[in-house]
Amino acid sequence: MEKVKLFYHNHCFDGAVSVALMQIFLQEYYHKKYFVEYIPLVHAPGFSYDKRMFVADINVILDFVYPGCCEVQWWFDHHPTTFLNHEDRKKFENNNYKGHYQWSPAADSTTIVIKDYLNKKFNFSFSKELNKLIDWVSIIDSACFSSPEIMVEILEPAPAFAIILGLSQNDELASKFIKDLVALQSLEKMSRKPYWSKKINEIRQQNWDLIEDIKENMQIINRIAVINLGNKEANGYNKFIPYYLDSTILYAITLLKYENSFKISLSANPWDDMVINGESHDIGKLCKEHGGGGHFAVGGISFTEKKDAQLTLELIIKTLKEKPVKS
């Protein structure tokens, strides 16, 4: 039996669904059963791939930075910050790789990149239920919904699962999500299972608790919300809550503490005219300058030391203040 290693962006709805889509494609198109291993990856300062990671018969990287090595047969991403250096960008542009590599920074999600490529290259189409899910992933990953209520009040299964994956620090939960999605191929079916129904109810309660924590720890200066949650370990973070609490906020920057690390979550209000018109700071680019990455309106940076996170937070706030904002 051939072994497949599926590497993906951890704590990310787009990343996990991309894994399920690729596993479904490989099984259905090639009519094979594979020994599948899921490998979550996280953005961290100094991150680089080790070729010794890619020892399977089929190595796949989804929704994560460009690998730049021939040991990877499949790679899909849509992050503008995907290239770790100029040499990798040149490798990709000069087609210096083997296999199926696709990057589309204009796409709203990696799932869209996968869907379009597999349809064009292999004439492969996903089911109606999975296409509906891909639409939801793209809406959530690009924050193209009508208001923050959708991701804060969590009435639909897709936002609920997106938040569950984003908040969880348990890699086994993400693996279970992927396996269940491959088996059932519908979030609606999954949400009715006792295990996931309980998780959805728990996440709704946690979200309201997080709202109270953010209320207590949020300071707003010049339309910049600074939220310090670095004094107690977080279960995760919902980046839409600041805009749910105050729609006039332009940027939200949050310090988070996890078991063995700290993180800065940075975003721009996707419903603000400055962001819509491309007049705000490029958040992904700003995060990349400090060792992280992301998209135009959202990004993150990981740290091992709290003092480094705090220093970077102060530098970013200074940068955000330097660009005039519309009131």
Stockholm file with secondary structure:
# STOCKHOLM 1.0

chainA/1-327         MEKVKLFYHNHCFDGAVSVALMQIFLQEYYHKKYFVEYIPLVHAPGFSYDKRMFVADINVILDFVYPGCCEVQWWFDHHPTTFLNHEDRKKFENNNYKGHYQWSPAADSTTIVIKDYLNKKFNFSFSKELNKLIDWVSIIDSACFSSPEIMVEILEPAPAFAIILGLSQNDELASKFIKDLVALQSLEKMSRKPYWSKKINEIRQQNWDLIEDIKENMQIINRIAVINLGNKEANGYNKFIPYYLDSTILYAITLLKYENSFKISLSANPWDDMVINGESHDIGKLCKEHGGGGHFAVGGISFTEKKDAQLTLELIIKTLKEKPVKS
#=GR chainA/1-327 SS CCEEEEEEETTCHHHHHHHHHHHHHHHHHHTCCCEEEEEEECCCTTCCCCGGGCCSSEEEEESSCCCCSTTCCEEEECCTTCCSSHHHHHHHHTTCSCSEEEECTTSSCHHHHHHHHHHHHHCCCCCHHHHHHHHHHHHHHTTCSSCTHHHHHCCSHHHHHHHHHHHCCCHHHHHHHHHHHHHHCCHHHHHTSHHHHHHHHHHHHHHHHHHHHHHHHEEEETTEEEEEEEEEECSCCCTTHHHHHCTTCCEEEEEEECSSCEEEEEEECTTSHHHHTTCSCCHHHHHHHTTCEECSSEEEEEESSHHHHHHHHHHHHHHHHHSCCCC
#=GC SS_cons         CCEEEEEEETTCHHHHHHHHHHHHHHHHHHTCCCEEEEEEECCCTTCCCCGGGCCSSEEEEESSCCCCSTTCCEEEECCTTCCSSHHHHHHHHTTCSCSEEEECTTSSCHHHHHHHHHHHHHCCCCCHHHHHHHHHHHHHHTTCSSCTHHHHHCCSHHHHHHHHHHHCCCHHHHHHHHHHHHHHCCHHHHHTSHHHHHHHHHHHHHHHHHHHHHHHHEEEETTEEEEEEEEEECSCCCTTHHHHHCTTCCEEEEEEECSSCEEEEEEECTTSHHHHTTCSCCHHHHHHHTTCEECSSEEEEEESSHHHHHHHHHHHHHHHHHSCCCC
//
